[in-house]
Amino acid sequence: MNVLLNEIVSRAESEGRTYLMEHECKELLAGEGIPTTAISVAHSAVEAVKISDKIGYPVVLKVLSPEVIHKSDLGGVKLNLQNAGEVEFAFTEIMKSFADKKIIGVAVQKMASPGLEAIIGVSRDPAFGPVLMFGLGGVFVEVLKDVSFRILPVTEEDIEEMLQEIRGYNLLRGYRGTAVDLSALKDLLLKISNLVMRCPEIRELDLNPVFLYPQGNITIDARIFLGKPEEQTQKAALRKDKNSLQNLFYPDSLAVIGASDKPGKLGWNIFHNLLYHRFAGKLYPVNVKAETVQEVPAFSSIHDIEETVDAAIIMVPAAQTLQAFEDCCRKGIKMIVIESAGFAETGESGKSVEKELKRLAESNNCRFVGPNCSGIINTHHNIVQSIGLVEELRKGNIGLIAQAGVYAAGMLWGIRHTMDFAVVATIGNKADINETDILEYLGEDKNVEVICMYLEDVKSGFRFIEVARRITAQKPVIILKSGRTEAGKKAVSSHTASLAGNDLIYDAVFKQAGIIRAWDNDHMFELARAFSKQPLPSGDGSLVISYTGSLGVATADALSLNKMRPAELDEKTQAYLRAILPSYVGCNNPVDYTFDMNAEQVKETIEIGLQCDDISSFIVILQAETLDTYVSEFKKIDFRGKPILCCVPCKEFAMNEVIALEQAGFPVYSTPEEAVRALAVMYSYGMKRKRGSVV
């Protein structure tokens, strides 16, 4: 904090104020090189007139009082005063209106020339810290809520994206021959970012309005609220993990405390999954009453196991969990998965148990996942810890992190047919290991090429952004964030004891970190299938192949609406196509084969398109009734780095064939719009990564 800043903040604190008065705010802003309507303080009507005569009319008078924060609402602001008589009258009115308040004086300032009105603000989010807001003022912010956010500190690129996001961006760029000074506006936002980062005592800041001009800008009114500097949680969150998560995902030995020999018990399911999926390491079932569990010799206590144990799963009643956890710590086990439920999600008593688990973990230098989760799945290590029975899984390249166990215990039953996972990690109440820890690990796992996340909230927000920005530079990260509405937030709180943050803040965080946001489960899986099966398109031109003209037109519309386009076919490509197209088919894009379309034609058309420079991707619309004929032909296609996405209308009636095509590596969508949306996200991500703007 510089000398001026320290002096102003110290003065407010000594007077017991949690805010700065307007003249202090503007003095502070001026010290940062931010233009404001300068204030002179008058203590009498005569003095107010003298100041007004000197600076020139029209002028504005405002009450200055440590007891008055919202001046305008209480009649403490007099605008557009044109002469000495109006100034004298206004001064007298202000003094009368606030006779019962402690008045320092009356601020006199020049009435600013009208400009495009904007608002700039800073608030502090519990998870992510200081947040910068920008929007156009007046009706844009009051009615349309046309604002954008970024987490501080911001870069020039962050600011550019903020400005472009608002619906009123064209007014900034220029409307009817009038534009604003975008360079000066960006500089103002950077200066605000720097100020708040240097002064953690600033809890909230509000510049409203700011007038934007063709040359420069000026802050008309400013409010700053103070608070105690935040705890150094952000620095603590940046600590390196005490233990690598390698033994969590790739253990050589695993104990299951609560393993059961009785079908129907969750402890039976967990141990059965490990056996069924042929976990290659050593398995140690722990059950106080059984000599064997599913024909594997059992141990009555974790201490009876003489060998070293890399990781343990706890699946016992909540009341017994603490003792089981302490036993694991004493055994020297460094990675523990607590799948038992009945903790923070149930109330205060459960929260206190979680705190004790955390204390034990820290004092014994171990880490744990959960409680209230469904464990870890790693197809590349034949480890399936799910509490739900899981059938055969193929080794895949998708990493899924979820706060909800249903992704490993329920939904996986269906989505495993069309999606191939490397890792599914459920984190439940995340009392210790959280989403950022696992995101960071999966970012380095060579078996994982695409990362999906289902989140209800984020812990250690500053570290989350830092890690996500690093990962998205190499791998796409797709997140479904729940708790977007007030009803959703209440449900989240009762589900995993999470407190969902402001959805607009999360939206800003995801954009800032290069994260792709999904709006529902279907959308997340649509995107994941495309990213995991196909290469990124290098351009925005796409060749559309269809058996019906109407769906071809719909695809062309969807491309345009998603900032892509039908590719231009060069003469060489057209000549090749004429040689194979029926006489009744025009050599256009979309290529419409009508209902005579067959698999060999489509394969040959794609192979011709692969040679055209302007074609960077393919949308292929196939008939459900003949879908079985396409799988073998599509397997012969050499992609050459150009993605192929399929659309099969009414695909739900041909699911066996859809699954075969998906398992051959071609994502299948129900509508052209779905396919194009996925393709457009792939293209956008690829371009950002190429420019380096996702880091």
N, C-alpha and C positions, 0 to 999 in steps of 0.2 A: 504494500500500500504506500503511495507517495505521500509527501508531507501534507498537501492540501486535503487529500482524501482522509488521511488520518485525523487531521484537525477537525473536519466537518463531522465525521462519525463520532469522534470523542466528545464533541460539543453536544450532539444529540443524546449520546449515552449518559452524559453527566446530568442532563435535564430529564432523564427518564423517558425520553421519546424513543419510539420504535419506528420512526419515519423521519424523513428530512422535509423541511419546508421548501416551497418552490424556489426561493432565491438560493437556498443551499444546493438544491438539485442542479440548478442552472450554473451555479458557480463550479460545481463538480464537473458538469458536462463541458463547460467552456475550457476547463483545465485539460480535458481529453481532446480538445480541438474540434468539438461538436458545436456547430452554429445554433444559437438560441436567440429568442427575443430577450435581450438584456434587460435586467431589472434595476431600477433605482428605487430606494425606499424613502417614502415621504412620511413625516410625522405630523404634518399639519396641512390644511387645505391650501394655504399660501405656498408651502413648499411643493405640493403636488402640481400646482399651476406652473411654478417656475420650471420644474423638471419637464413638464409637458411642452411649455413654450420652447425649451431648449432642444428636445428631441423631435419636435414637430408633430402635428396632428394628422390623423386621428390617433388616440391613445387608448390604453386599457388600464383600468385600476382593479387590483385584487387585494383582498384582505390577507395579511400575514399574521398568523397566530399559531402557536404550538397546540392550541385546542381545537383548531378547525382544519380538518383534512379535506373534506369534500366542499370546496368553496362555492362552486357553481350551484350546487343543489340548495345552498342556504342563502343565496343572494349576495355572495361575497365577490362577485365578478361583474364589472361594468364595462361593456364593450363599446367600441366605436364612438368615443367621446370626441366631439369635433372642435370644441373651443374651451376657453378658460372657465366660462360659466358652467358648462356641463361637468367639467372636472371638479370644480368646487362643490357643486351639488352632489355629485357621485361620492366624493370623499366624505361629506357629511352623512350621507345615507349609510355608508358602510360603517362608520363609527357608531351610529345609532343602532344599527342592526346587531352589532356585536359588542354592545356596551358591557355585557356581562362576561366577556371573554378577555383573556390576556392577549392584548394586541401589541405586536412589535412595531407595526407600522402598516402602511399601505404601499403595495408594489405599483410602480408606474412603468409601463413599457409601451413601446411603439406598436401600434396595430399593424400586424403583418399583412402583406399583400396576399390575396387568396391564391392557393395552389391546389394541386391534387392532394387530397387529404389521406394520410396514412397513419397507422398505429404500429408501434413497436413495443414489445413487452418482454419481460423475463420473469419466469416463476421457477420454483424448485420442485421437481418431481421426486417422490420418496425413493424410487428405484434408480433413476438416471441422473439426478442432480439438476443443475441449472438448464432451463429450456428457453430458447429464443423463439419468439413469435413475431410474425410480420403479416400485415394485411392492409387493405385499403380501408379508410375510415368511413364514418357516416353509415349509410344504409348497408354498405358492403359487410361491415363487421356486425352491426346491430341486428340486421335481419337475415342476411345471407350467410353469416358466419364464414366469410371468405378469408380464411387465414391459413398460414402454414407454419410448421414448427421444425426446429432442429435442436439437437442436444449440443450444449457448449462444451468445448470450444468449436467454432465452425471454421471451415476453410472457404476460400473464394468459390470453389465448386459447390459447396453446400448452399451458399447464399444464392448462387445462380439458379440452382434447382428450386430453392424456396420461392424465388420471385416467379419462376415459370409455372409453379404449381397453382397459384391462385387464379381464379376465374377472371379476375380483372387485369391479367398480365398485359393484354393488348393496350390497356389504358396507359400502362407504364411505357410500353414501346412507342406509343404514339397513336393519337386518335384525332382525326380532323386537323392534321397539321401540327398538333401539339404533343410533344413527348417530354418525359422527365429525364433528368440527369442520372442515368443508371449507375454510372461510375461513382458519383457522389453518394448515392443511396447505398451501394455495396460497401463503400468506405465507412459510412455511418454504422452499418450493421456489424462490421468487423470491429470498430472501435467499442461498440457496446459489448461485444463478446469479450474483448480484452479487458474492459473495465470490470465486468462481473467476475471473470476468472481471477483477477488480481485482488478482488475485494470480496471474500466469502461472507462478509457481514451483510451484503446486499441480498435480501431475501426475495424481494419483488421489485421490479422496475417497470414504469409505465410512461411511455412518451406518447401523448395523445392530446391533440393531433400533432403530426409532423406535416408541414407543407412541403410538397415536392415541386420543384421548378425545373424549367429547361436548363438552367444553370444553378446547381446547388440545391440545398434544402435548409429548412429552419425548424427547430423544435419549438412549438408554441407553449406547451404545458408539459410538466414532468412531475412524476411522483416516484419516490424511492422509499421502500420499507426495509427496515433492518431486522436482523435476527442474529442469534448466536451462530458462529461458524459451525458448519456441520462437522460431526465426528469424522475422523479420518477413515471412514469405512471404505472409501474408494481405494486408498492406498493399501489397506489390509486385503481388499479383494484381489489386488494384483499380485499377491504372494504366489510363489511357486508351490504347487501341491507337494505336501510332505512325501507322498508316495505316488509313483506312477500308477496309472490305471491298467497297466499291462496284465497283472494277475486277475483283474476283474473280467477282462474279455478273453484272455488266453491262459487260464489257470491249468497247471499240470495235475493238481489234486483239488478235490472239492468235497466238503462235508455238508450234509443236509440234516439240520437239526429239526426234528419233527417229521422226518421221513416216515411214511406209513405203509403198512402191509394191507390196508383195507381200501379196496376200490371205492371211489366216491369221496374220499378225504382229499383235501387239497395237498396234503403232504404226500399222498399216493401219486397224485397227478405230477407233481414236480419230479419225483424220483423216477416215475415211469418215463417221462419225457427225456430225462438224461440217459436212461437205458435204451429207449427206443431209437434215439438219434445217435446212438453209439458214441457217447462221450469217450474220447480216447485216453483221458487221464484216469487217475485213481479216484474212486467214489467211496465215501464213507458215510453210510446212513447212521444217524444218531437217534435212537428210540429207547426210552428207559424200560419199556415192557417187552420188546421183541428181540429175539436172538438173530433173526434174519429179517430183512425187508426186501421183498420181491426177489428172494433167493440170493441176496447179497448179505454176507455177515454184517450184523449191526453192532453198534457200540452204545452202552448205556449212558456214556458221558463223552464229551469232546476230549476230556483229559485222558481217556482210555486209548486214544489213538496215539501210537508211539511216533509215527512218521510226521514230517512237516506237512502242514496243510496250507495251500496257497490262498484259498477263499472258502467262505462258508455261507450257506443259505439258512436263514432262520424262518421257520414256519410253525410257530407254536402260539397258543393264546396270548393276547396282549399282556396279561398279568405275569406271564412267565418269560416274556421277551427280554426284559432287563437283565435277569439272571443269566439267560442263555448268551446274551451279548457280552456280559462281563466274563463269562467262562471262555468265550472265543478270544477276548483280549488277553486273558491270562495265558492262553495256549500260544499266543504270539501270532495269531492270524491277522493279517494286515488288510484284507478285503472282505467285507461282510455285506450280504444282501438281506435286508429285512422285509420279507413279503407279508408278514403279519399285519393286520389292520387293527384299528381301535386306538388311534393316537391323536394327534392334533386335530384331525378332521372331526373328532367327537366332542371336543371342548377343552377346558382349561386343564383338567387332570391329565389328559393325553398330551397336552403341550409340555407339561412339566416332565413327563417321562421322556419326551424327545430331547429336552434340554439335558437331562441326565445322560442319555445316550451320547449326545454330542460331547459332554464333559469327559465321559469315559474314553471316547474315541481320541480326543485330543491328548489326554494324559497317557494313553497307551500307543500313541503314534500310529493309529490305524484309521481307515476310511470306511464309510458304509453308504449303501444305496437304500432309499426308502425312509421310513417304513411305508406300508400301504402301497406296495407296488407289485408287479408281476415279473420281476427279475430281468435277466439278460438273456438274449438269444444271439449267438454268433455262429452262422452257418459254416464259416471257414474253420471253426474249431469244434464243430459238432456239439455245441452246448446249447441246450434249451431248458431254461429254468421256469417256464411259464406255469402258472397255476391252472391254466386251461389246457386240455389235451390238444397237442399239435401234431398233425400228420406230417408226411414227407415235405421237406423244404429243399429247394434247389439253392445252390450257392449263388449269391447275387452280388450286386454292387451298390445297393441302396442302404443307407444308414437311417434308421428311424428312432428319434428320441421323443418320448411321450410321458407326460405327467399321469396319463390315464392308463391303467393296466389292460383295458379292453383291447388295445392295439396288439398286445401280445397274447391275450387270453381269449379273444372273441373274434375280432375283425380279421385277424390273420388267417382264420379258417377259410375265408373266402378270397381275400386279396392275394394269397400266396399263389393262386392259379395264374394270375396275370402280372404279378410283380415278384421280382427275385431280390430278396434282402440279404445283405451281408450281416447287418447288425440290427436288432431291435432292442432298445434300452428303455425300460420303464423306470421312472424315478420317483413316482408317488409324491410323498410329502417333502422330499428333497431336504431332509434335515441336515444333511452333510453334503454329499456329492450332488451337484446340481446340473442344470442343463448346459451351463457354460463349460463346466469341467469335461462333460462328455463330448460336447461340440468340439472342444479343443483336441481331445484325443482322436475323435473320428476324422478330424481334419488331417491328421498325420497317418491314419490307417490306409495303407495302399489298396486294401480290398474295398474301400468305400469311395465311390465316385460322385454320389449324389446324397445329400443329407436332407431329410424331412424332419420337422419338429412339430409336435402338438404341445402348445404351452397355454397355461392359464395365468401365469405371471412370470416375471423374470427377477431373479435375485442377483445382487452385485451388478447392477445395470451398466456401470462404467466399464467393467471388465468384459461384460457380454459384448458391448459394441466393439471394443478393441479386438477381441478374439474373432468375432464374426467378420469384421472387415478383412482380417488376415485370411480367414478360411474362404470367403466368397471370391477372393482373387484367384483361387485355384479350383474350387468346387462350388456348384450351385447349392444354395441353402434355401429350402422352401419351408415356410412356417405358417401353420394354422393357429391363430391366436383366438381363444374363446374369451368369454366375459366381456363382449363388446357392448352389451346393453346393461342397463341397471338390473334387469331380471337375471341376465347371465352372470353378472357379478355376484349376486346373492347366491346363485346356485354354485358358483365356484367356491365361495367361502365355506359352504357346507360340505363340499366334495373333498377338497384337499387342503383346506385351511389356507388358501391363497387369497390375496387381496389383489384383484385385477386393477391395473392402472388405467389412466385416461387413454381411450382407444386412439385418439389423435396423436398422442405422444408415441404410442407404440408404432403407429403408421410412420411417423417421422424417423424413429429409430431404425426401422427396417429399411427404409429408403437410404438413410445415411450409411448403413452398414452393408449395403449391396444385397440385402435379403429379398427374396421373392415372396410376396405375401399371397397365401391362398385364402379364399373366402369360405370354403367348406371342405369337408373330407373328400368329396368327389373331385373337387378342383385340385386339391393337393396331390391326389393320386394320379389324376390326369397329367399333371405336370411332371411328376416323378417318373411315370412310365415313358414319357417322351424323352426326358433328359437321360434316363438310364439306358435306353435302348438305341438311341439314335445320335449321330453327331450334330454339333451346332451348325446352323446355316451360316454361310459366310456373307450372304447378301439378302436383300428383301424381295428378290424375284422368285416366284413359285410357279411351277407347272401344275395345272389342275387337270386330272384325267377322270372322266365320269361316264356313267352309262345313261345319264339323263340330263337334259339341258337345264332344267330348273335348278337342280342341285349344283350344277356348274356355275350358274349365275349367282346363286346364294354364296358359293365359295368365293367368287370374285368380289362380291360385296364385302364379305367378311375380311378378306385381305386388305381392302382399302380402309375399312373401319378400324383395323388394327395396325395401321401405318406400314402395311406391306402392299404388294401389288402382283398382278399376274405378270410373269416374265415376258419379255419381248423375244420372239423367235427369229433368229437370224436366217438368212436365205439358205445356208447349208442345212440347218436343222429342219426348216420347212421342206426342203427337197427330200431329205431322208424320210420325213413323216409322210409325204405324199406317196412314197413308194410302198408304204405298208397300210395306209388308211384306206378304208372302203371309199368308193367314189361318192357316196352320199354324205361323207363326213368332211366338213370344211377343215382346212389346215389352220386352225385358230387355237388360242388359249383362252378358255378351257377347251380341251379336246373332248368332244362328245361322241362316243362310239355307239350310242343308243343301246338298246337291250341286246344287240348282237355281240357286245364286248366279251372277250374271253381272256384267260390268264396269260396266254402266250402273247397276245396283242399288247397287253398292259406292260408285261416285262420288256418287250422290244421297244415300246414307247419310252419307258423309263431309261433304258440304255441309250437311246438316241438323245434324250434330254440331258443325260449326264455329260454329254460332250458340248453342250451349249453353255457359254460363259455366263449368260444372264440368268440361267436357271440355277438357283442355289438350294431349292427344296422341291418336294413333291407332295401334293394332296391328292390321294387316290380314293375315289368313291366307288365302292364295290357293292354288288348285289348279294344280299344275305343268302338267297336261294342257291347261289353257285359258289359260295365262299370256299367250300372245301377244295375247289380246283386251283386256288391261288397259292396255297401254302408252299407246295414244292417248287413252283416257278419263282416265287419271291425269294426263296432261299438261295437261288442261283445268282441273284443280283449283287454286283460289286458296287457298294454305295459310293465310293470315291469321295467320302466326306460330305455327301449331300443327304440330308434326312428325308425319310419317306414316312408320312403319316397317313393312316387309312381312316376312312369313314364308312361305316356300314349301317345304314338306316335299319331300324328294328333289329339291332344286333342281339337283343335279349332273347330272340327266338332262334338264334344260331350260335349259342354260347360255346358249344364244343369246337366249332370251327374258329370262333373268335379267340378262344384260348390257344388253339394250335397256332394261329397267326401271331398272337402276342408272344408265345414262347419261341417263335421263330425270330423274334426281335422287332416286330412291327406293331407299334401302339395303334389300337383301334378305338374310334370314337363314334358316338351315336349320331352326331350332327356335324356338318362342315364347320359350323361356328366353333364348336368345341375343339376340333382339330386345329383350326387356324389360330385360336387363342393360345393354345399350347405352343404352336410354332412361333408365334409372334413373341412370346415370352422368351423362348430359346434364343431367338435372334437378338432381342434387346439385351439379354444377359451377355451373349457373346460379344456384342459390340462394346458394351461397358467394360468387360474384362479386357478386350483388346486395347481400349483407350486407357486402361488402368484406373477407371473411375469408380471401381467397386472397392478400392482400397483407400 
